[in-house]
Amino acid sequence: MEDRIGPALRQAREERKLSLRKVATAAGISPSLLSQVETGRSQPSVSTLYALVSHLGISLDELLGIDVGQAGVPVVSESPERPVARTPPGVVQRAADNPVLEMANGVRWERLAIGGQADVDALLVTYAPGAASSVDRKLMRHSGIEHAYLLSGELTLLLDFDRHLLAPGDSLCFDSTRPHMYLNHGAEPARGVWFVSGRRELEHTREWVESQFGDLSGEVAQSPSNAVEALALLLKADRDRGR
């Protein structure tokens, strides 16, 4: 499934008539890196992937080429002519059918069953020894509430200015707009189950702002990562219109 990432991101960007440089700048990466991701020559980190899908306003299902049809039936398009239903309606998803994303620096995502719920990302996540959610070690932010349960290994969570070491059986929950990063300093893979709910709520806010005031992506706060930034965009746009 990882070979779908680049083409899906490029298609979403082109459908929105956004330039490579504009999207790269909004995601905090170089245009050359985005080009490598789109052409499959490089895999994005977790932080880069979240930045791209949040700015483009697409879901993980769309990124994986999964169309959740009637009654929440996930359908994977093996080819434009032959869509293949992978699971029963929102009940059971077989392990062999889990869509997989392999990302930079040894991070693996397996998308779990979500029963047709578009506002939830359910993932089985593996961090290889030495892996981190951000290759450049920068903390990331995105909309939503993040829940996780560690199954095996050890994983370090950096959240704001705090450091938390997670062991098997430990769980977490926090607002994902808070700066955070995951690192595996251990000698064995860290594996756990993640649920991120409400990740797309702020994307709708951004889309509404743009529908009211036009494309604001040229401003400093190109894609608001929390409600405060979204409100700031609204106030600034309102002031600009009154000039």
N, C-alpha and C positions, 0 to 999 in steps of 0.2 A: 504493500500500500504506500510505502514511502515515496515511490516514484510518481504518485499523484500530487504531492505537495506543490512542486514547482508549477506544473501546468495549471493547477486549480488557482493558485495565487495570481499567476499571470492573467488567466481568464477573468478573474474578479477585478483585477486592476484595469484591464482593457475595457471591460463592460462599463466601468465607472468613468472611463476616459481620463484616467489619471496617469501622469508621466512616471517613469521609473524613478527619477530623481525626487519627485514630490512625495511618493510613497516611502521611499528610503529615508528621506529626511524626517517624515512623520514618525517612522518606526525607530529612529535613532541609529540607523546603519548606513553604510556607504552604498551608492548606486551599484558599484561593482559587485558587492556582496549580494544585493538583491537580485542582480542579473544572474549570478551563479546559482542562487537558490531556485529561481524560476526555470533555469535550464537544467537543473538536476546535478550540477557540478559541485554543489555544496548543500549540506543539510543545516537548517536553522537550529539555533538553540531554543530552549523552552521560552526564554524571555523574548527572543526575536519573533518566534511564531505567534505568541500572544499579542505582541505589538502589531504584527501584520494583520492578523484576523480581526483584531479590535478596530483597527483603522479602516479596513475594507468592509467591515460589517458582515462577515460570514461566519458560519458555525463550523464546528469540527466535522459534523456530518457532511456539510457541503464540501469541505476540504478533502474529505475521504471519498467523495463521489457517491455518498449515500443519500438516497431520496426516501424520506419517511412518508410513505403514502397513506392511504386510507387505513384506519384502525391501527395506525402506528406500525405498519409493516416496513422494516428497513429493507431497501432494495439497493443492491450494489450494481452499478452499470458496468458490466464486464466489457461491453461494447455498446455503441449507440443503438444497435439493432437487437441486442439480447440482454435486457435487464434480468438479473437473477435474484429471486427472493432468497435471502439467507436464513431468516428465522421466522418462527410463528409470530402472530400479532402481539408484540410487546411482552411476551412471557418468558421464553427461553432463548438464549443466545449461546450456541455451542462454542467451546474454547477455540476450536479450529477455525471458526468464522470471525473471531475478533479482528477488526481492522487494526493494523499496526502502523505506528509512526516511529521510525528510527531517527533520532535527532543528533545534533552535534555533541561531541564530548561524552558519548556513552549513555545517553538517556533514551529510554524506550517507553512508548505509550501504547497500551492496548485499550481500544475503546470498548467499554462494557455496555450491556443492554440498558437502554434508558426508556423503553416503553413508549417511544414517540414523543417524549418530553423535550422540546427544543431548547428549554432554558436551563438544562442541566448537562454538564460534562461529567461522565462517569468513566474513570480510567484506572487501569492496573498499571502502575508506574514502576520502572526499574532504573535505579541509578547505579551504574558500574563503579567500581573503585576509582576514586579520583574525579568522578563526574560532578557537574554542577549545572544548575538550571540556567546559568548565564556564563558563557564562555569568557567574557571580559570581566567577570566577577562584579558586575554592577547589579544592584538590587532592582527588581522589577515591580511594577504595579499594574493591576488590571481590575475591572469591575467584577463584582460577585462576592460570594462568601465561600471560603475554601475549607473543606473538611478532609481529613486524611486519617488513615489507620495503618501503622507500619506492621508488616507481616514478618519481615526478616531483615537482618543486617542492622546497621546504624546509620542515621542520617542527621545532619546538622541543619537546623532552621535558623537563619538570621532574619529577625523580624524587628524593624525599626532599629533600635540600638541594643536589642537583646539577642542572646545566643541560646538556643535550646538544642540539646542532644536527645534525639529520639531513639528509643530501643524497641524491640519487638513488643507489641501489645500497647504501645503508647499511641495516643491519638491527638489531633489538633483541630482547632477551628478558629478562624480569624477573618476579618474583613480584608479582601484581597487588594483594596486600594492602599493598604499599608505597605511600604517598601519591604520586600522580602526576597530571599534566595535560599535554595537548598544545595547542600554540598555533602558528598560522601567521602569522608576522610578515612573510612575503614578499609579493610583488606578483602571484604566480600561484598557482593552486590546488595544494595538496600532495595527492598521491594514492598510496596504498599498499595492501598486502594485510596483513590482520590475522588472527591465529589466537589465540583465547583458549580454553585447554583447562582442564577441571576447574572451570569457574565455578560449577557447582551443588553441588559437594561439601560446602561449608559450609552450604548451605541445608538439606541433609539433616541436618546436625548440629543446626541450629536446630530443625528439626521434631522430632528425637528428644528434644531438651531439653524442648520444650513437651509432648511426649507423656508425659514422665516427671514433670514438675513443673508443668504447666499453662502458660497463656499468660504469658510473661515480658515482653511488649512494653511494659508500663507501667514497667519498670525503666529506669535511666539508659542502660544498654547495650541498647537495644531490639532490635537485630539485629546479632549479632556479625559483625565484618568480618575476623576472623582467629582462629586457633586459641587464642591467648592469651585473647581476649575470650570465646570459647565456654567455655573452661575456667573462667574467672572466674564466668560465669553458673552453671555447674554447682555450683561450690563455694558460691556465695552461696545458691542454691536449697536445697542440702543443709543449710546452716546454718539457713536459715529453717524447714525442715521439722522440725529437731531442737529448735526452741524450745518 
